Every structure is written in C-alpha cells, then in structure tokens.
Amino acid sequence: MLLLAVDTATPAVTVALHDGESVLAASDQVDARRHGELLIPSVDRVLAEAGLKLDAVTGIVVGVGPGPYTGLRVGLVTASTFAAVLGVPVHGLCTLDGLAYAAGTAGIEGPFTVATDARRKEVYWARYEDPRTRVGEPAVDRPAEIAEQVAGLPAVGQGALLYPEVFPDARGPEHQSAAALASLAAERLAAGAEFLPPTPLYLRRPDAQVPKNYKVVTPQ
C-alpha cells in the first residue's frame, strides 16, 4: 500500500505519503491564496523525499471539506486527476475528521470540538466523542450561535483560535495535516470501512456568485 494524501480545504496546503504502517514523507504550508500554485510542487517534494515515483501510489486520499469553494476544489480536482491517470481508487474523508485524528495524536482524548475558519465570521465545526468518532454531521454557523453546544469542551482548529470567547479552551493543532488524514485512511482501509466520494462538502453557496439582475449584452 502507498497512499498519497492531499487536503486544500483549509489555508493549509498539505500532502503526505503513507505506506499503510507509517508516514513516509509530508509537506505542510499555510497560504490561503496559493493552493493551486503550491499543491503539485508539494506532491513532487514528498515523492522525492520518500525516493518514490508517482506510479508507485496505490490509492489517493483527499479531504473533501467542509471548506471554501476555491481552495477546496484544487485538492479534489488534483486527487481525482491523479486517480484517473494512475487507475487507482480515490478515498474521500471529511477534513474535520483529519483534524480530530491529529488532535488525538497530540493527546486530546475527547469529547471535544473541531472548528475551522469558514470566513464571513463563521466556522465549519463538528463535535467528537473521541479522535475517531464524530457526533453528527459537520455544520457551518456563527460561533455565538453554537456557544451552548460547545460549552465546556476543548476545541482544536483555526476557527477555535479565532473566537476565544466561544472556545476558551482552544488548543492545537491549528491546521489540517495530510499525515493525519493518511493515517486515518490507512486505519479505515484496514478495517474495511467506507469512504466518502471525492466531491466537495461546501455546506453553503460559493462566495463568488453571478450578480442578481445581470444584464446580458450581445452584439447586434
């Protein structure tokens, strides 16, 4: 087994290689405006570090969000393209699940909350019973609207750090890690668990929209 994991659903552009037992190489860069520019060089870098070629990969793991439209689609399109070219499966995982798994590696046992920055003064969030068990589906809300639901719980992710009045016990990790995502995928593959399709989990409409009452001008 050789898994190539990528995630661009958060400001982190993160890539990792996992052989089913451990992480062979990983790259993590935080730049919310350069997902498309940074992702492929990151893939090349982890392959070179591991001394492997892309054709050795037997499966692609991709974070499907939730996340902003523009960044999220970079990872999903890249993952689906690699899978099609290589003829290997692509396994989708919720980005928040990857952060929860990383939190467990950092020593958080649960229950806890994962919250990422959704912009517009909102967070993408979910509650977890433990690092491998999410309670319910991910959601997007203004922090004040979920204060009672997350009260008293530790929280991880950039969204938690941005709103300390709602998440007073905010901890690391702050950003997504493809290494954690790959490790979670390897566990689930070994257990025969199902994965999500490689389609985006937006939870809301894209920021960029066609203006209302748009006037089409065509040549006469």
N, C-alpha and C positions, 0 to 999 in steps of 0.2 A: 504494500500500500504506500502510495505517495500522494498526499493531499496538498493542493495549492489553495490556500485560503486568502480571500480578499474582502475588504469592507471599506466602503466610502460613504456610509450613511451618516457619519458624524464629521466634524472637522478633521479627524484623523484619517490619513491615507495609510492603511495598514495591510501588510502582506506577510504570510508565513508559509513555511513548508513543514509538513508533519508526516512521519513515516509509519504512523499507527502506534508507535510506542512513545515518541518524544518529538519535540520541535527541533528541526534541523537548522533552521535559519529564520530570521524575522526582520522586518523593517517597519518602523513606525515614524511617521512625520505628521505634524499638525499644521494644516494650512487649508482653511475652508474654501479658498478661492482657486486652488490649483490641483484639484483631484485628477482631472484629465491629463494634466502635464506630468504629474508625479507617479501615477499608478504603474505604467509599463516599465519605467526605469527601476521602480521598486521590485517588480517581479524579476527583472533581469538581475538585480543585485542579490536577491535571496537565492536564486538559482546558482549564481556564480559562487556565493559563499558556501553553498552546500556541495559544489562541484558536480552539479547535475544539469541536464538539458530539459527543456520543456516537455519533450516527448516521453520523459520518464514518468510524468504525472499520470496517476490513475483515477483521479477524481478532483473536482473543483468544489470548494466550499465558499459560499458567498453570504454576506449579511444582507438581508432583504429590507432592513429598516425596522422600525419607522425612521424616516429621515427626510430632509428637504429634497425636493424633486431633482434639482440639477446635480447635486453631488451623488445622490443615491444611484441614479441611472448609470453613472460612469462605471461603478463596480459591477452592476448587474449585466450591462452590455458586454463588458470585458469578460466576465465569467462565462456567460453564455457563448461568446465567440470562441474562447479557448476550448470549451467543452465540445462545441461543434467541430472545430478543426481537429482536435485530438480524438474524437469519438469516445469520450468518457462522460460519466454522469456528472451533473451539477447538483449540489445539495444546498438548499436554502435554509438559513437559520435566522431567527429573529435577532437583530443587533443587540437588543436589550438582554437577551439570554447570554450572549457572549460577555457582556459587561458583568452580568451576575456571576458567571463562571469565574471570571477574573477576580471578582470580589472574594469568592471562596478561596481562591489561591492565595489572596492577600490576608486571609484569616477570618473573614466575616462568615459566620455560620447561618444566621437568619433567626427570625424573619427580618427582611429589610426591603428597601425600595431602590429601584434604579430609575434615574431621571436624566435625560439628555436635553440639550438646548434645541427647542423647536422654533426659535425666533418668535417674533410677534408677541413677546412677553409670555410665551407658553413653554411647556415642557412635554416631551414624549416620556411616558412613565409606565411602570408596572410594579406590582408588589410580588415578592418572592418569599416562599416558605423556607427555602434553603437555596444554595447556589445553582441547583439543577431543577428546581420546581417553581414555575411561575404560577401565580394565583390570578386567573382570569386573563383577559386579552389586553394588549398594550392600548394606551389611550393618549390623547393629546388634550391638555387643559391648561388654564391659567393656574399657577401654583396656589393662589389663595383659595381656589375652588376645591382643592383636594387636601387642604390642610388637615381636616379632621381624619381623613382616610390614612394619612401617612404619619400622623402624630405619634411620637414616641419611638419611631423606627429609625435606625441608621439608614443613610442613603448614600449611594455612590453615583458617579457620573457628573459631567459638567453642569447639567441642569440643576443638580442639588447644590453645587458650589455657588451658582449664580443667585440662588434665593435662600440665603441662610435663615431668613425669618420663618420660612416654612420647613426647611430642612436643617435644623440647628445641629444635627449630628451627621454632617456631611463628611465623607471620607473618600479616599482613593479606592480604585482607580478613577481618574477623571475621564480618560478617553478609551475608546474601543481598542481592543488588541486582537489582531488576526491569529496570534499564537493561541490565545484563549479560545477563540472561535474554532480553530482547527482541532484543539484538544477535545473540546466538547463534541465536535463532529465525529472524531475517532471513537469516542466512547459510545455515541449513539449508533454508529455503524456496527460496532462490535456487538451491541445489544439488539441489533435488527430493528431499531426504531425508525419511524417515518420522518421525512424531512419536508420542508415547505418547498413549493415550486419557486424557481428563480424569477419571481415577479415582485414589483415594488409594493411595499407596505407604506403608503403615504399618510393615511388617516385624515387627510384634508386635501383641498384643491391646491394646485401649484400656485406659487407666488406670482408667476408671470401669467397673465390672462389677457385675452382679447378684450379691448375696451367695449363697454356697452354702447349701443347705437353707432357701431363702427360703420363709417361711410366708405363703400367700395367705389373707387373711381376707375373706370375703364376707358380706354381710348375710343373716340367716336369713329 
